[in-house]
Amino acid sequence: MKVQFFDDPTRGPVPREDVRFNSLGLYMYDDGQRVAVGFDVTPFRERPNIEVTLRNEEGKEAASLNVLEAIQPNFNLTMHIRDNSESSRYEVEAILYYTSQDNGERMVVDSVIRTLDASHVGEQ
């Protein structure tokens, strides 16, 4: 008896070096202070870590988010923008990585950079 856990058998769990972002979605709330970040990652054998940093036009960090050992390949979280500048455009960088069991070194497997316009409400 063969049990299949995935709809598409070609998209089964992959080893850490093959894990990638399929997409990174952004949704700006109407208050201009929160952004939902949606993650779609290839199915994985080992749980990856994700680091997201939002930087204003001056390059200063306006928000950050860390996911340690993601359980699911598809999920979303809300970031709160803590920025006193007049920026309406932000750079969003997401890094997908693993931490070595041996020496604690970070192994980056993928990264994505997107632009966010805080003056535009909705999906971007």
C-alpha positions in Angstrom: 0.0 0.0 0.0 1.4 3.4 -1.0 0.3 6.5 0.9 0.7 9.7 -1.0 0.7 12.9 1.1 1.1 15.4 -1.8 -1.3 16.2 -4.7 1.7 16.4 -7.1 4.3 13.6 -6.5 6.9 15.7 -8.3 6.6 18.4 -5.6 7.4 16.1 -2.7 9.7 17.2 0.1 13.2 18.2 -1.0 16.6 18.3 0.8 17.6 21.6 2.4 19.9 22.7 -0.4 16.9 22.6 -2.9 14.4 24.5 -0.7 13.4 27.8 -2.4 10.8 30.6 -2.1 8.1 29.9 -4.7 6.6 33.3 -3.9 6.6 36.0 -1.3 3.3 37.9 -1.1 2.8 41.3 0.5 -0.5 42.9 1.6 -0.6 46.4 3.0 -3.3 47.1 5.6 -5.3 50.4 5.4 -3.7 51.7 8.6 -0.3 52.0 6.8 1.4 50.4 9.8 0.9 46.7 9.2 1.9 44.4 6.3 0.9 40.8 5.9 3.7 38.7 4.5 2.7 35.5 2.7 5.3 32.7 2.3 5.1 29.9 -0.3 8.1 27.6 0.0 8.9 24.3 -1.7 7.9 21.3 0.4 10.8 20.5 2.7 12.3 17.5 4.6 13.9 19.7 7.3 12.3 22.8 8.7 13.8 26.0 7.4 14.3 29.3 9.1 13.2 32.6 7.5 14.3 36.1 8.2 12.4 39.1 6.9 13.7 42.7 7.1 11.8 45.8 6.0 14.0 48.9 5.3 13.0 52.4 4.6 14.3 54.6 1.8 17.3 55.6 4.0 18.2 51.9 4.4 17.2 51.8 8.1 15.4 48.9 9.5 11.7 49.6 10.0 10.5 46.1 10.9 11.8 42.6 11.1 10.5 39.1 11.5 12.1 35.7 12.2 10.5 32.3 11.7 12.4 29.5 13.4 11.9 26.0 11.9 8.7 26.7 9.8 6.2 23.9 10.1 4.3 24.4 6.9 5.5 25.5 3.4 2.6 27.9 3.0 1.6 30.5 5.6 1.4 34.2 6.4 2.3 36.5 9.2 1.8 40.2 10.0 4.6 42.7 10.4 4.2 46.0 12.3 6.1 48.9 10.7 7.9 50.9 13.4 9.3 53.8 11.4 9.3 57.5 12.2 10.5 58.6 8.8 8.3 59.9 6.0 9.0 56.9 3.9 6.2 55.3 1.9 8.5 52.9 -0.1 10.2 50.1 1.6 12.5 47.3 0.6 11.5 43.9 1.9 14.2 41.2 2.0 13.4 37.6 2.9 16.2 35.1 3.5 15.6 31.3 3.7 18.2 29.5 5.7 19.3 26.6 7.8 21.5 26.5 10.8 24.3 23.9 11.0 23.9 21.4 13.8 27.7 21.2 14.1 28.9 24.7 14.4 25.8 26.9 14.3 26.8 28.5 10.9 24.0 29.9 8.7 23.5 28.2 5.3 21.5 30.6 3.1 19.5 28.6 0.5 17.4 31.4 -1.1 16.6 35.1 -0.8 14.1 37.4 -2.3 13.9 41.3 -2.4 10.6 43.0 -3.1 9.5 46.6 -2.9 6.5 47.7 -0.8 4.6 50.9 -1.3 2.9 51.7 2.1 0.7 54.3 0.4 -1.0 51.6 -1.7 -3.5 49.5 0.3 -3.9 45.9 -0.7 -2.0 43.2 -2.4 1.3 44.1 -4.0 
